[in-house]
Amino acid sequence: GEPGPAPWWQRTAAALRAGLHDLCQALPDEPAGLLPGLVLGDTSGLSPRVEQEFVTAGLAHLTAVSGGNLAVACGAVLLLLRLLRLGPRLSAVAAGTCLAGFLVLVGPEPSVLRAGVMAAVALLALALGRRGSALPALAFAVCVLVVVDPAMATDFGFALSVFATAGLVLLAPRWAGGLVRRGVPPGFAEGLAIPLAAFLVTAPVLAGMAGSVSLVSVLTNVLAAPVVAPATVLGVLATVTGPWWPGGGKFLVHLADPEARWLITVARHGARAPGAVIGWPGGWWGGLLAAVVLGLLVLAARVRRVRLLMA
């Protein structure tokens, strides 16, 4: 017989996704196409020009649904709850609820579900502040997912989610702490550290996927990082607010407009820079080579810093 109607929660999620697209029609074409990409990973509204500029500038990961993408959105909720001085367990439960809703909203595709598992591990680390307990959890999650679907072992999308989560678990808390010690407000420090950590560790995977390396990607990601979380959160709020308060949804979309414009501006100028992209070996060997080069650059920077401190 014919399949029955979709469950109510799938119909609701589809209506919310369509509602965000409708709300974005109040914006100019380019920001209207980008906002659903940031929130839902839906790049159908992006023009080929903007999509290519994001790839060239090393910002394509911002519109891909990965563990890092989901953790940025839910991590922003976690930061808000921390500012309200709620305990780590209550904050983790609330952020986990947000994650579950986000997964339903984005859709039940395998790539989204595996990203959700990775994001849950990252949230565990961010909520409890325990990198030591989150890393074994990440390893366990990877093993379980590969056993369930062995094809994931050679899947670039899965690698992207795993690496993004590892960056959030291992690097983001340390970087945020370093920024706070230098006088940066805690909420802003974590909002800056999370997307930068996700970018740094996914750069080799993206290089292997694209067969090219963006020489401007570090600068563009530093410039983009402060607005990624605000734009994503405003987009999510607009999505859930729009159906029962269209005026409020439009207001939130307009608040996200400057952030979306800024990201497009950064991508456009980065893509136009002379020598912005160089060819690179594709596939896993290309990704491994990029990881080695990136590791050597980080090591060289640390050695130079130690020498300056000892001078």
C-alpha positions as protocol buffer text, in pm:
chain_id: "A"
residue {
  index: 1
  type: GLY
  ca { x: 0 y: 0 z: 0 }
}
residue {
  index: 2
  type: GLU
  ca { x: 91 y: 364 z: -14 }
}
residue {
  index: 3
  type: PRO
  ca { x: 302 y: 504 z: 270 }
}
residue {
  index: 4
  type: GLY
  ca { x: 107 y: 682 z: 541 }
}
residue {
  index: 5
  type: PRO
  ca { x: 143 y: 1048 z: 625 }
}
residue {
  index: 6
  type: ALA
  ca { x: 468 y: 1164 z: 782 }
}
residue {
  index: 7
  type: PRO
  ca { x: 476 y: 1187 z: 1164 }
}
residue {
  index: 8
  type: TRP
  ca { x: 360 y: 1518 z: 1310 }
}
residue {
  index: 9
  type: TRP
  ca { x: 710 y: 1616 z: 1415 }
}
residue {
  index: 10
  type: GLN
  ca { x: 843 y: 1573 z: 1061 }
}
residue {
  index: 11
  type: ARG
  ca { x: 556 y: 1779 z: 922 }
}
residue {
  index: 12
  type: THR
  ca { x: 623 y: 2048 z: 1184 }
}
residue {
  index: 13
  type: ALA
  ca { x: 995 y: 2055 z: 1101 }
}
residue {
  index: 14
  type: ALA
  ca { x: 920 y: 2084 z: 729 }
}
residue {
  index: 15
  type: ALA
  ca { x: 682 y: 2373 z: 797 }
}
residue {
  index: 16
  type: LEU
  ca { x: 945 y: 2547 z: 1011 }
}
residue {
  index: 17
  type: ARG
  ca { x: 1210 y: 2508 z: 740 }
}
residue {
  index: 18
  type: ALA
  ca { x: 974 y: 2649 z: 478 }
}
residue {
  index: 19
  type: GLY
  ca { x: 882 y: 2928 z: 720 }
}
residue {
  index: 20
  type: LEU
  ca { x: 1246 y: 3036 z: 754 }
}
residue {
  index: 21
  type: HIS
  ca { x: 1278 y: 3057 z: 376 }
}
residue {
  index: 22
  type: ASP
  ca { x: 963 y: 3271 z: 365 }
}
residue {
  index: 23
  type: LEU
  ca { x: 1091 y: 3502 z: 641 }
}
residue {
  index: 24
  type: CYS
  ca { x: 1423 y: 3545 z: 460 }
}
residue {
  index: 25
  type: GLN
  ca { x: 1243 y: 3682 z: 154 }
}
residue {
  index: 26
  type: ALA
  ca { x: 1233 y: 4013 z: 342 }
}
residue {
  index: 27
  type: LEU
  ca { x: 1613 y: 4032 z: 303 }
}
residue {
  index: 28
  type: PRO
  ca { x: 1825 y: 4101 z: -8 }
}
residue {
  index: 29
  type: ASP
  ca { x: 1893 y: 3793 z: -220 }
}
residue {
  index: 30
  type: GLU
  ca { x: 2240 y: 3704 z: -93 }
}
residue {
  index: 31
  type: PRO
  ca { x: 2175 y: 3724 z: 285 }
}
residue {
  index: 32
  type: ALA
  ca { x: 1837 y: 3555 z: 225 }
}
residue {
  index: 33
  type: GLY
  ca { x: 2017 y: 3260 z: 67 }
}
residue {
  index: 34
  type: LEU
  ca { x: 2292 y: 3242 z: 328 }
}
residue {
  index: 35
  type: LEU
  ca { x: 2087 y: 3242 z: 650 }
}
residue {
  index: 36
  type: PRO
  ca { x: 1916 y: 2903 z: 586 }
}
residue {
  index: 37
  type: GLY
  ca { x: 2261 y: 2768 z: 506 }
}
residue {
  index: 38
  type: LEU
  ca { x: 2397 y: 2878 z: 843 }
}
residue {
  index: 39
  type: VAL
  ca { x: 2094 y: 2750 z: 1035 }
}
residue {
  index: 40
  type: LEU
  ca { x: 1989 y: 2438 z: 842 }
}
residue {
  index: 41
  type: GLY
  ca { x: 2281 y: 2357 z: 614 }
}
residue {
  index: 42
  type: ASP
  ca { x: 2043 y: 2433 z: 325 }
}
residue {
  index: 43
  type: THR
  ca { x: 2241 y: 2600 z: 47 }
}
residue {
  index: 44
  type: SER
  ca { x: 1966 y: 2575 z: -217 }
}
residue {
  index: 45
  type: GLY
  ca { x: 1910 y: 2951 z: -198 }
}
residue {
  index: 46
  type: LEU
  ca { x: 2278 y: 3042 z: -240 }
}
residue {
  index: 47
  type: SER
  ca { x: 2385 y: 3172 z: -577 }
}
residue {
  index: 48
  type: PRO
  ca { x: 2669 y: 2977 z: -744 }
}
residue {
  index: 49
  type: ARG
  ca { x: 2884 y: 3290 z: -709 }
}
residue {
  index: 50
  type: VAL
  ca { x: 2845 y: 3315 z: -331 }
}
residue {
  index: 51
  type: GLU
  ca { x: 2883 y: 2939 z: -288 }
}
residue {
  index: 52
  type: GLN
  ca { x: 3213 y: 2943 z: -479 }
}
residue {
  index: 53
  type: GLU
  ca { x: 3335 y: 3248 z: -285 }
}
residue {
  index: 54
  type: PHE
  ca { x: 3278 y: 3064 z: 43 }
}
residue {
  index: 55
  type: VAL
  ca { x: 3475 y: 2765 z: -88 }
}
residue {
  index: 56
  type: THR
  ca { x: 3762 y: 2982 z: -214 }
}
residue {
  index: 57
  type: ALA
  ca { x: 3778 y: 3182 z: 110 }
}
residue {
  index: 58
  type: GLY
  ca { x: 3779 y: 2868 z: 327 }
}
residue {
  index: 59
  type: LEU
  ca { x: 3436 y: 2934 z: 478 }
}
residue {
  index: 60
  type: ALA
  ca { x: 3238 y: 2651 z: 317 }
}
residue {
  index: 61
  type: HIS
  ca { x: 3224 y: 2461 z: 647 }
}
residue {
  index: 62
  type: LEU
  ca { x: 2989 y: 2729 z: 786 }
}
residue {
  index: 63
  type: THR
  ca { x: 2704 y: 2604 z: 566 }
}
residue {
  index: 64
  type: ALA
  ca { x: 2769 y: 2230 z: 611 }
}
residue {
  index: 65
  type: VAL
  ca { x: 2577 y: 2038 z: 876 }
}
residue {
  index: 66
  type: SER
  ca { x: 2854 y: 1886 z: 1089 }
}
residue {
  index: 67
  type: GLY
  ca { x: 2923 y: 1821 z: 1454 }
}
residue {
  index: 68
  type: GLY
  ca { x: 3089 y: 2161 z: 1469 }
}
residue {
  index: 69
  type: ASN
  ca { x: 2795 y: 2337 z: 1304 }
}
residue {
  index: 70
  type: LEU
  ca { x: 2543 y: 2191 z: 1549 }
}
residue {
  index: 71
  type: ALA
  ca { x: 2769 y: 2247 z: 1849 }
}
residue {
  index: 72
  type: VAL
  ca { x: 2810 y: 2616 z: 1760 }
}
residue {
  index: 73
  type: ALA
  ca { x: 2433 y: 2663 z: 1772 }
}
residue {
  index: 74
  type: CYS
  ca { x: 2378 y: 2459 z: 2088 }
}
residue {
  index: 75
  type: GLY
  ca { x: 2696 y: 2593 z: 2247 }
}
residue {
  index: 76
  type: ALA
  ca { x: 2552 y: 2943 z: 2218 }
}
residue {
  index: 77
  type: VAL
  ca { x: 2250 y: 2826 z: 2418 }
}
residue {
  index: 78
  type: LEU
  ca { x: 2490 y: 2677 z: 2672 }
}
residue {
  index: 79
  type: LEU
  ca { x: 2676 y: 3008 z: 2704 }
}
residue {
  index: 80
  type: LEU
  ca { x: 2349 y: 3193 z: 2763 }
}
residue {
  index: 81
  type: LEU
  ca { x: 2253 y: 2950 z: 3039 }
}
residue {
  index: 82
  type: ARG
  ca { x: 2595 y: 2992 z: 3196 }
}
residue {
  index: 83
  type: LEU
  ca { x: 2549 y: 3368 z: 3197 }
}
residue {
  index: 84
  type: LEU
  ca { x: 2223 y: 3306 z: 3386 }
}
residue {
  index: 85
  type: ARG
  ca { x: 2437 y: 3110 z: 3638 }
}
residue {
  index: 86
  type: LEU
  ca { x: 2258 y: 2779 z: 3595 }
}
residue {
  index: 87
  type: GLY
  ca { x: 2449 y: 2468 z: 3699 }
}
residue {
  index: 88
  type: PRO
  ca { x: 2647 y: 2261 z: 3446 }
}
residue {
  index: 89
  type: ARG
  ca { x: 2406 y: 1965 z: 3458 }
}
residue {
  index: 90
  type: LEU
  ca { x: 2095 y: 2176 z: 3402 }
}
residue {
  index: 91
  type: SER
  ca { x: 2274 y: 2366 z: 3127 }
}
residue {
  index: 92
  type: ALA
  ca { x: 2377 y: 2038 z: 2962 }
}
residue {
  index: 93
  type: VAL
  ca { x: 2019 y: 1907 z: 2972 }
}
residue {
  index: 94
  type: ALA
  ca { x: 1883 y: 2230 z: 2821 }
}
residue {
  index: 95
  type: ALA
  ca { x: 2150 y: 2235 z: 2550 }
}
residue {
  index: 96
  type: GLY
  ca { x: 2083 y: 1866 z: 2479 }
}
residue {
  index: 97
  type: THR
  ca { x: 1713 y: 1943 z: 2438 }
}
residue {
  index: 98
  type: CYS
  ca { x: 1809 y: 2221 z: 2196 }
}
residue {
  index: 99
  type: LEU
  ca { x: 2026 y: 1971 z: 2006 }
}
residue {
  index: 100
  type: ALA
  ca { x: 1739 y: 1722 z: 1978 }
}
residue {
  index: 101
  type: GLY
  ca { x: 1510 y: 1994 z: 1845 }
}
residue {
  index: 102
  type: PHE
  ca { x: 1779 y: 2106 z: 1603 }
}
residue {
  index: 103
  type: LEU
  ca { x: 1819 y: 1752 z: 1467 }
}
residue {
  index: 104
  type: VAL
  ca { x: 1444 y: 1727 z: 1407 }
}
residue {
  index: 105
  type: LEU
  ca { x: 1446 y: 2069 z: 1240 }
}
residue {
  index: 106
  type: VAL
  ca { x: 1736 y: 1996 z: 1005 }
}
residue {
  index: 107
  type: GLY
  ca { x: 1612 y: 1649 z: 910 }
}
residue {
  index: 108
  type: PRO
  ca { x: 1678 y: 1282 z: 986 }
}
residue {
  index: 109
  type: GLU
  ca { x: 1941 y: 1216 z: 718 }
}
residue {
  index: 110
  type: PRO
  ca { x: 2232 y: 991 z: 827 }
}
residue {
  index: 111
  type: SER
  ca { x: 2479 y: 1280 z: 792 }
}
residue {
  index: 112
  type: VAL
  ca { x: 2269 y: 1487 z: 1032 }
}
residue {
  index: 113
  type: LEU
  ca { x: 2233 y: 1205 z: 1286 }
}
residue {
  index: 114
  type: ARG
  ca { x: 2606 y: 1135 z: 1296 }
}
residue {
  index: 115
  type: ALA
  ca { x: 2670 y: 1509 z: 1331 }
}
residue {
  index: 116
  type: GLY
  ca { x: 2426 y: 1506 z: 1622 }
}
residue {
  index: 117
  type: VAL
  ca { x: 2623 y: 1232 z: 1796 }
}
residue {
  index: 118
  type: MET
  ca { x: 2943 y: 1430 z: 1753 }
}
residue {
  index: 119
  type: ALA
  ca { x: 2777 y: 1751 z: 1873 }
}
residue {
  index: 120
  type: ALA
  ca { x: 2645 y: 1571 z: 2182 }
}
residue {
  index: 121
  type: VAL
  ca { x: 3001 y: 1471 z: 2271 }
}
residue {
  index: 122
  type: ALA
  ca { x: 3121 y: 1829 z: 2221 }
}
residue {
  index: 123
  type: LEU
  ca { x: 2839 y: 1962 z: 2439 }
}
residue {
  index: 124
  type: LEU
  ca { x: 2938 y: 1714 z: 2709 }
}
residue {
  index: 125
  type: ALA
  ca { x: 3286 y: 1864 z: 2714 }
}
residue {
  index: 126
  type: LEU
  ca { x: 3164 y: 2225 z: 2702 }
}
residue {
  index: 127
  type: ALA
  ca { x: 2903 y: 2168 z: 2973 }
}
residue {
  index: 128
  type: LEU
  ca { x: 3121 y: 1975 z: 3217 }
}
residue {
  index: 129
  type: GLY
  ca { x: 3450 y: 2141 z: 3129 }
}
residue {
  index: 130
  type: ARG
  ca { x: 3618 y: 1799 z: 3125 }
}
residue {
  index: 131
  type: ARG
  ca { x: 3822 y: 1734 z: 2815 }
}
residue {
  index: 132
  type: GLY
  ca { x: 3952 y: 1412 z: 2972 }
}
residue {
  index: 133
  type: SER
  ca { x: 3607 y: 1254 z: 2992 }
}
residue {
  index: 134
  type: ALA
  ca { x: 3486 y: 1383 z: 2655 }
}
residue {
  index: 135
  type: LEU
  ca { x: 3773 y: 1239 z: 2450 }
}
residue {
  index: 136
  type: PRO
  ca { x: 3697 y: 874 z: 2543 }
}
residue {
  index: 137
  type: ALA
  ca { x: 3329 y: 950 z: 2475 }
}
residue {
  index: 138
  type: LEU
  ca { x: 3424 y: 1077 z: 2129 }
}
residue {
  index: 139
  type: ALA
  ca { x: 3631 y: 764 z: 2060 }
}
residue {
  index: 140
  type: PHE
  ca { x: 3344 y: 542 z: 2177 }
}
residue {
  index: 141
  type: ALA
  ca { x: 3093 y: 730 z: 1958 }
}
residue {
  index: 142
  type: VAL
  ca { x: 3321 y: 695 z: 1654 }
}
residue {
  index: 143
  type: CYS
  ca { x: 3362 y: 320 z: 1712 }
}
residue {
  index: 144
  type: VAL
  ca { x: 2987 y: 265 z: 1753 }
}
residue {
  index: 145
  type: LEU
  ca { x: 2901 y: 462 z: 1439 }
}
residue {
  index: 146
  type: VAL
  ca { x: 3163 y: 280 z: 1230 }
}
residue {
  index: 147
  type: VAL
  ca { x: 3039 y: -59 z: 1355 }
}
residue {
  index: 148
  type: VAL
  ca { x: 2680 y: 36 z: 1268 }
}
residue {
  index: 149
  type: ASP
  ca { x: 2784 y: 169 z: 925 }
}
residue {
  index: 150
  type: PRO
  ca { x: 3136 y: 58 z: 817 }
}
residue {
  index: 151
  type: ALA
  ca { x: 3118 y: 285 z: 511 }
}
residue {
  index: 152
  type: MET
  ca { x: 3162 y: 582 z: 744 }
}
residue {
  index: 153
  type: ALA
  ca { x: 3527 y: 484 z: 794 }
}
residue {
  index: 154
  type: THR
  ca { x: 3610 y: 627 z: 450 }
}
residue {
  index: 155
  type: ASP
  ca { x: 3348 y: 902 z: 439 }
}
residue {
  index: 156
  type: PHE
  ca { x: 3475 y: 1262 z: 423 }
}
residue {
  index: 157
  type: GLY
  ca { x: 3159 y: 1400 z: 582 }
}
residue {
  index: 158
  type: PHE
  ca { x: 3201 y: 1174 z: 883 }
}
residue {
  index: 159
  type: ALA
  ca { x: 3566 y: 1274 z: 913 }
}
residue {
  index: 160
  type: LEU
  ca { x: 3459 y: 1639 z: 905 }
}
residue {
  index: 161
  type: SER
  ca { x: 3221 y: 1586 z: 1199 }
}
residue {
  index: 162
  type: VAL
  ca { x: 3477 y: 1387 z: 1400 }
}
residue {
  index: 163
  type: PHE
  ca { x: 3756 y: 1640 z: 1349 }
}
residue {
  index: 164
  type: ALA
  ca { x: 3529 y: 1937 z: 1424 }
}
residue {
  index: 165
  type: THR
  ca { x: 3420 y: 1772 z: 1748 }
}
residue {
  index: 166
  type: ALA
  ca { x: 3778 y: 1690 z: 1845 }
}
residue {
  index: 167
  type: GLY
  ca { x: 3869 y: 2055 z: 1798 }
}
residue {
  index: 168
  type: LEU
  ca { x: 3581 y: 2164 z: 2020 }
}
residue {
  index: 169
  type: VAL
  ca { x: 3678 y: 1911 z: 2287 }
}
residue {
  index: 170
  type: LEU
  ca { x: 4055 y: 1962 z: 2285 }
}
residue {
  index: 171
  type: LEU
  ca { x: 4120 y: 2318 z: 2169 }
}
residue {
  index: 172
  type: ALA
  ca { x: 3817 y: 2541 z: 2230 }
}
residue {
  index: 173
  type: PRO
  ca { x: 3823 y: 2530 z: 2615 }
}
residue {
  index: 174
  type: ARG
  ca { x: 4198 y: 2597 z: 2623 }
}
residue {
  index: 175
  type: TRP
  ca { x: 4179 y: 2884 z: 2374 }
}
residue {
  index: 176
  type: ALA
  ca { x: 3881 y: 3037 z: 2549 }
}
residue {
  index: 177
  type: GLY
  ca { x: 4069 y: 3022 z: 2879 }
}
residue {
  index: 178
  type: GLY
  ca { x: 4369 y: 3193 z: 2723 }
}
residue {
  index: 179
  type: LEU
  ca { x: 4151 y: 3472 z: 2585 }
}
residue {
  index: 180
  type: VAL
  ca { x: 3982 y: 3522 z: 2922 }
}
residue {
  index: 181
  type: ARG
  ca { x: 4323 y: 3553 z: 3090 }
}
residue {
  index: 182
  type: ARG
  ca { x: 4401 y: 3830 z: 2840 }
}
residue {
  index: 183
  type: GLY
  ca { x: 4092 y: 4024 z: 2943 }
}
residue {
  index: 184
  type: VAL
  ca { x: 3837 y: 3903 z: 2685 }
}
residue {
  index: 185
  type: PRO
  ca { x: 3485 y: 3859 z: 2835 }
}
residue {
  index: 186
  type: PRO
  ca { x: 3413 y: 3485 z: 2891 }
}
residue {
  index: 187
  type: GLY
  ca { x: 3105 y: 3464 z: 2666 }
}
residue {
  index: 188
  type: PHE
  ca { x: 3279 y: 3640 z: 2376 }
}
residue {
  index: 189
  type: ALA
  ca { x: 3596 y: 3433 z: 2429 }
}
residue {
  index: 190
  type: GLU
  ca { x: 3408 y: 3104 z: 2398 }
}
residue {
  index: 191
  type: GLY
  ca { x: 3202 y: 3233 z: 2105 }
}
residue {
  index: 192
  type: LEU
  ca { x: 3530 y: 3315 z: 1926 }
}
residue {
  index: 193
  type: ALA
  ca { x: 3718 y: 2999 z: 2026 }
}
residue {
  index: 194
  type: ILE
  ca { x: 3450 y: 2747 z: 1923 }
}
residue {
  index: 195
  type: PRO
  ca { x: 3428 y: 2825 z: 1547 }
}
residue {
  index: 196
  type: LEU
  ca { x: 3804 y: 2887 z: 1518 }
}
residue {
  index: 197
  type: ALA
  ca { x: 3885 y: 2551 z: 1680 }
}
residue {
  index: 198
  type: ALA
  ca { x: 3637 y: 2375 z: 1453 }
}
residue {
  index: 199
  type: PHE
  ca { x: 3794 y: 2543 z: 1148 }
}
residue {
  index: 200
  type: LEU
  ca { x: 4155 y: 2465 z: 1239 }
}
residue {
  index: 201
  type: VAL
  ca { x: 4109 y: 2091 z: 1276 }
}
residue {
  index: 202
  type: THR
  ca { x: 3877 y: 2053 z: 976 }
}
residue {
  index: 203
  type: ALA
  ca { x: 4108 y: 2243 z: 739 }
}
residue {
  index: 204
  type: PRO
  ca { x: 4306 y: 1930 z: 635 }
}
residue {
  index: 205
  type: VAL
  ca { x: 3984 y: 1736 z: 566 }
}
residue {
  index: 206
  type: LEU
  ca { x: 3848 y: 2024 z: 357 }
}
residue {
  index: 207
  type: ALA
  ca { x: 4177 y: 2041 z: 167 }
}
residue {
  index: 208
  type: GLY
  ca { x: 4153 y: 1672 z: 81 }
}
residue {
  index: 209
  type: MET
  ca { x: 3788 y: 1707 z: -21 }
}
residue {
  index: 210
  type: ALA
  ca { x: 3840 y: 2012 z: -242 }
}
residue {
  index: 211
  type: GLY
  ca { x: 4183 y: 1931 z: -384 }
}
residue {
  index: 212
  type: SER
  ca { x: 4290 y: 2286 z: -302 }
}
residue {
  index: 213
  type: VAL
  ca { x: 4403 y: 2498 z: -8 }
}
residue {
  index: 214
  type: SER
  ca { x: 4277 y: 2846 z: 71 }
}
residue {
  index: 215
  type: LEU
  ca { x: 4572 y: 3063 z: 175 }
}
residue {
  index: 216
  type: VAL
  ca { x: 4335 y: 3327 z: 316 }
}
residue {
  index: 217
  type: SER
  ca { x: 4124 y: 3085 z: 522 }
}
residue {
  index: 218
  type: VAL
  ca { x: 4290 y: 3159 z: 857 }
}
residue {
  index: 219
  type: LEU
  ca { x: 4230 y: 3533 z: 820 }
}
residue {
  index: 220
  type: THR
  ca { x: 3875 y: 3492 z: 686 }
}
residue {
  index: 221
  type: ASN
  ca { x: 3780 y: 3257 z: 969 }
}
residue {
  index: 222
  type: VAL
  ca { x: 3920 y: 3496 z: 1231 }
}
residue {
  index: 223
  type: LEU
  ca { x: 3713 y: 3777 z: 1078 }
}
residue {
  index: 224
  type: ALA
  ca { x: 3402 y: 3559 z: 1050 }
}
residue {
  index: 225
  type: ALA
  ca { x: 3415 y: 3391 z: 1391 }
}
residue {
  index: 226
  type: PRO
  ca { x: 3258 y: 3672 z: 1602 }
}
residue {
  index: 227
  type: VAL
  ca { x: 2934 y: 3673 z: 1399 }
}
residue {
  index: 228
  type: VAL
  ca { x: 2885 y: 3300 z: 1330 }
}
residue {
  index: 229
  type: ALA
  ca { x: 2714 y: 3214 z: 1659 }
}
residue {
  index: 230
  type: PRO
  ca { x: 2493 y: 3529 z: 1672 }
}
residue {
  index: 231
  type: ALA
  ca { x: 2375 y: 3480 z: 1313 }
}
residue {
  index: 232
  type: THR
  ca { x: 2302 y: 3110 z: 1371 }
}
residue {
  index: 233
  type: VAL
  ca { x: 2116 y: 3167 z: 1697 }
}
residue {
  index: 234
  type: LEU
  ca { x: 1910 y: 3454 z: 1554 }
}
residue {
  index: 235
  type: GLY
  ca { x: 1821 y: 3234 z: 1258 }
}
residue {
  index: 236
  type: VAL
  ca { x: 1710 y: 2950 z: 1485 }
}
residue {
  index: 237
  type: LEU
  ca { x: 1503 y: 3188 z: 1699 }
}
residue {
  index: 238
  type: ALA
  ca { x: 1341 y: 3333 z: 1386 }
}
residue {
  index: 239
  type: THR
  ca { x: 1259 y: 2981 z: 1268 }
}
residue {
  index: 240
  type: VAL
  ca { x: 1073 y: 2884 z: 1585 }
}
residue {
  index: 241
  type: THR
  ca { x: 917 y: 3229 z: 1642 }
}
residue {
  index: 242
  type: GLY
  ca { x: 788 y: 3295 z: 1290 }
}
residue {
  index: 243
  type: PRO
  ca { x: 489 y: 3056 z: 1285 }
}
residue {
  index: 244
  type: TRP
  ca { x: 317 y: 3208 z: 1589 }
}
residue {
  index: 245
  type: TRP
  ca { x: 455 y: 3564 z: 1565 }
}
residue {
  index: 246
  type: PRO
  ca { x: 549 y: 3652 z: 1205 }
}
residue {
  index: 247
  type: GLY
  ca { x: 645 y: 4008 z: 1298 }
}
residue {
  index: 248
  type: GLY
  ca { x: 887 y: 3881 z: 1562 }
}
residue {
  index: 249
  type: GLY
  ca { x: 1033 y: 3631 z: 1316 }
}
residue {
  index: 250
  type: LYS
  ca { x: 1094 y: 3904 z: 1058 }
}
residue {
  index: 251
  type: PHE
  ca { x: 1252 y: 4125 z: 1325 }
}
residue {
  index: 252
  type: LEU
  ca { x: 1495 y: 3846 z: 1421 }
}
residue {
  index: 253
  type: VAL
  ca { x: 1579 y: 3779 z: 1056 }
}
residue {
  index: 254
  type: HIS
  ca { x: 1657 y: 4149 z: 1009 }
}
residue {
  index: 255
  type: LEU
  ca { x: 1882 y: 4134 z: 1317 }
}
residue {
  index: 256
  type: ALA
  ca { x: 2073 y: 3850 z: 1149 }
}
residue {
  index: 257
  type: ASP
  ca { x: 2105 y: 4045 z: 823 }
}
residue {
  index: 258
  type: PRO
  ca { x: 2420 y: 4247 z: 917 }
}
residue {
  index: 259
  type: GLU
  ca { x: 2597 y: 3929 z: 1031 }
}
residue {
  index: 260
  type: ALA
  ca { x: 2508 y: 3749 z: 707 }
}
residue {
  index: 261
  type: ARG
  ca { x: 2623 y: 4050 z: 502 }
}
residue {
  index: 262
  type: TRP
  ca { x: 2951 y: 4057 z: 694 }
}
residue {
  index: 263
  type: LEU
  ca { x: 3015 y: 3688 z: 621 }
}
residue {
  index: 264
  type: ILE
  ca { x: 2944 y: 3744 z: 251 }
}
residue {
  index: 265
  type: THR
  ca { x: 3174 y: 4049 z: 248 }
}
residue {
  index: 266
  type: VAL
  ca { x: 3457 y: 3854 z: 416 }
}
residue {
  index: 267
  type: ALA
  ca { x: 3413 y: 3563 z: 173 }
}
residue {
  index: 268
  type: ARG
  ca { x: 3402 y: 3795 z: -130 }
}
residue {
  index: 269
  type: HIS
  ca { x: 3713 y: 3992 z: -41 }
}
residue {
  index: 270
  type: GLY
  ca { x: 3896 y: 3675 z: 63 }
}
residue {
  index: 271
  type: ALA
  ca { x: 3811 y: 3504 z: -265 }
}
residue {
  index: 272
  type: ARG
  ca { x: 3934 y: 3807 z: -463 }
}
residue {
  index: 273
  type: ALA
  ca { x: 4273 y: 3815 z: -291 }
}
residue {
  index: 274
  type: PRO
  ca { x: 4562 y: 3733 z: -528 }
}
residue {
  index: 275
  type: GLY
  ca { x: 4669 y: 3371 z: -487 }
}
residue {
  index: 276
  type: ALA
  ca { x: 4379 y: 3299 z: -251 }
}
residue {
  index: 277
  type: VAL
  ca { x: 4376 y: 2932 z: -351 }
}
residue {
  index: 278
  type: ILE
  ca { x: 4652 y: 2692 z: -455 }
}
residue {
  index: 279
  type: GLY
  ca { x: 4614 y: 2344 z: -596 }
}
residue {
  index: 280
  type: TRP
  ca { x: 4656 y: 2057 z: -351 }
}
residue {
  index: 281
  type: PRO
  ca { x: 4656 y: 1677 z: -376 }
}
residue {
  index: 282
  type: GLY
  ca { x: 4303 y: 1547 z: -331 }
}
residue {
  index: 283
  type: GLY
  ca { x: 4182 y: 1251 z: -129 }
}
residue {
  index: 284
  type: TRP
  ca { x: 4305 y: 1115 z: 202 }
}
residue {
  index: 285
  type: TRP
  ca { x: 4674 y: 1161 z: 117 }
}
residue {
  index: 286
  type: GLY
  ca { x: 4612 y: 1528 z: 44 }
}
residue {
  index: 287
  type: GLY
  ca { x: 4431 y: 1567 z: 376 }
}
residue {
  index: 288
  type: LEU
  ca { x: 4715 y: 1394 z: 561 }
}
residue {
  index: 289
  type: LEU
  ca { x: 4973 y: 1617 z: 392 }
}
residue {
  index: 290
  type: ALA
  ca { x: 4771 y: 1927 z: 488 }
}
residue {
  index: 291
  type: ALA
  ca { x: 4754 y: 1804 z: 848 }
}
residue {
  index: 292
  type: VAL
  ca { x: 5132 y: 1758 z: 860 }
}
residue {
  index: 293
  type: VAL
  ca { x: 5195 y: 2105 z: 716 }
}
residue {
  index: 294
  type: LEU
  ca { x: 4945 y: 2262 z: 956 }
}
residue {
  index: 295
  type: GLY
  ca { x: 5102 y: 2080 z: 1250 }
}
residue {
  index: 296
  type: LEU
  ca { x: 5450 y: 2203 z: 1154 }
}
residue {
  index: 297
  type: LEU
  ca { x: 5322 y: 2562 z: 1127 }
}
residue {
  index: 298
  type: VAL
  ca { x: 5161 y: 2541 z: 1472 }
}
residue {
  index: 299
  type: LEU
  ca { x: 5479 y: 2389 z: 1616 }
}
residue {
  index: 300
  type: ALA
  ca { x: 5694 y: 2661 z: 1459 }
}
residue {
  index: 301
  type: ALA
  ca { x: 5467 y: 2930 z: 1604 }
}
residue {
  index: 302
  type: ARG
  ca { x: 5491 y: 2776 z: 1952 }
}
residue {
  index: 303
  type: VAL
  ca { x: 5872 y: 2746 z: 1933 }
}
residue {
  index: 304
  type: ARG
  ca { x: 5896 y: 3111 z: 1825 }
}
residue {
  index: 305
  type: ARG
  ca { x: 5670 y: 3215 z: 2114 }
}
residue {
  index: 306
  type: VAL
  ca { x: 5885 y: 3025 z: 2366 }
}
residue {
  index: 307
  type: ARG
  ca { x: 6201 y: 3190 z: 2230 }
}
residue {
  index: 308
  type: LEU
  ca { x: 6042 y: 3535 z: 2261 }
}
residue {
  index: 309
  type: LEU
  ca { x: 5944 y: 3461 z: 2622 }
}
residue {
  index: 310
  type: MET
  ca { x: 6298 y: 3343 z: 2702 }
}
residue {
  index: 311
  type: ALA
  ca { x: 6466 y: 3638 z: 2531 }
}
